[in-house]
C-alpha cells in the first residue's frame, strides 16, 4: 500500500513540474518538446521493453529527433554560436 501512495505522490509531482517547466518555455519550444513524446516512447520501448526497432522506424525516429532540434531555438546547439537573433 505504501508503494501505491508513493506512486500517486510522484505522479502528481511529475505532472506539476512538467506543466510548470513547459509553461516557462517559449511556445514554439514547448510544442516541439511535447510533440517529441512518440519519439521518446519508441526509444524507451526499444531499451526497456525489448521492442523490435527496424531500419524504417529507427530512421524515422532519428529524422524526427533531428527535426525537433532544428525547429526548437535551443541555446546549446552549435548552429547559433557567434550571433544572437
N, C-alpha and C positions, 0 to 999 in steps of 0.2 A: 504494500500500500504506500510505503514511503516513496518508492521509485515512481509511482503514478503521480504523486503530488509534485515531486521534483521535475518530472516531465512537463507537467502543466505550468509550473513556475518558469522553467527555462523556455518553454514555448511562448509564453506570454512576454517575457523579457526580450526574446528574439524578435517578435513582431514589433514591439515598441521601439527597439533600437533600429530595426530595419526601416520602418517608416520615418523615424526621426532622421536617420542618415540620408535616406533618399530625399527627404524634404529639404535638406541643407544643400543639395546639389543643384546646379542649373538644370532646367527642364530637359534639355537635349541629352545631357549625360545621364540623367535619371532614367529616361525612357530607354536609352541604349543599354543601360545596365539591366533594367527589368526585362528587356527583350532577350537577354542572354541566358535566361533560365533554361530553355530547351538545350542549349549548348552544354551547360553545366550538368544537366540531367544525363545526357548521353556520355559525357566524360566520367561521371561518378558511377553510372551503371556499368561501364566497362571496367572500372577499377574495383568496385566493391561487389557487384553482383555477377561479375564474370560474363557479362553480355558480349555477344559477338559483335565486333566493330569491323565491318567490311571496308573495303577501299573507298567505296562511294560515300559511306557515312563518315568515315574519317576525313575525307577530303572536304565534304560539306561542312563538317564541324570546324575544321581549320579555316576554311574560307569565311564562315560566319564569324568566327572569333576575330580574324583579321579585319573584317568589315566593321565590326563594332569598335575595334581600336582606331580605325581610320575615321569613323564618324564622330566618336567622342573626342572632346577637346581636352585631352589629358596632359598634364604638365610633365609627366615622367617619360613621355615618348621622345625619341631622338629627333623627330621631324621638326620640332619648333624650338630648337636651340638657336639663340642669337637674335631672335626677334619676338616681339610681343604684339599681338594684334588685338 
